């Protein structure tokens, strides 16, 4: 198995065409096809379904794809490490952020990296937490912010902050008037939640089980914050989330947030990296920057409801 074969395979998968992939990697289509055929022979499986409309990955190809991407990224990082002897971090870092945390962190992180580390190419990807977990395990992304649901085995982790979950609903008639709401009362509401196992859904279901309560009544599965926002503003339901993802609408009085107590609901945000894939100097620099940035956002009041966590962490390797 050669790196060029992996490069050709990824190019074909991305472009959906042997001819387009050949143009992308600057080789003749016949040479590209020959190398992919050799790779398929070595693996003992077909990687593509070929048709008049182009090519699609087989089941084996879909399983192989994230590993190929991971290997190519690690090879690129190794090349950067060998060629550059100065202390300035450089190279590409792919950073994953859940939908419900991106408005708090993404723009600030992009600015900080640009100012502090101009030779780092930061790629931000906003995804469902289940997808981020899978991509982090296979090396498609270098770092990710995840929610600590007790199933983060295989990752180094640094606990960043905790956020209390609230019942968030449209303002106006029918909105909760109490200062707080119990978990039992919140779970009895028809709720809009992310599809399992994404976002806060596992945390809420686990909290209900610990309290001996029935699972949440889910009115609709919506894993997109933008669609959820539109749905809530249209008066079509309630959800359980921290304040930050819907902060502008809550501060404008369009939505009402009522903290859940007895027992309280909270989510813990954790910075994670794979224990099996060493971090490049660029990834280490971004990881340290994220920790410092979250601390500053909380202490300066730019992350409402965020409570800093200290210690109890397995820091990404340096």
Beta strands, then each sheet from edge to edge (+ up, - down):
strand 1: 48-51
strand 2: 54-57
strand 3: 91-98
strand 4: 120-127
strand 5: 143-147
strand 6: 155-164
strand 7: 166-170
strand 8: 180-182
strand 9: 190-193
strand 10: 217-221
strand 11: 238-241
strand 12: 255-261
strand 13: 266-274
strand 14: 306-308
sheet 1: 1+ 2-
sheet 2: 4+ 3+ 5+ 13- 6+ 14-
sheet 3: 8+ 12+ 7- 11+
sheet 4: 9+ 10+
end
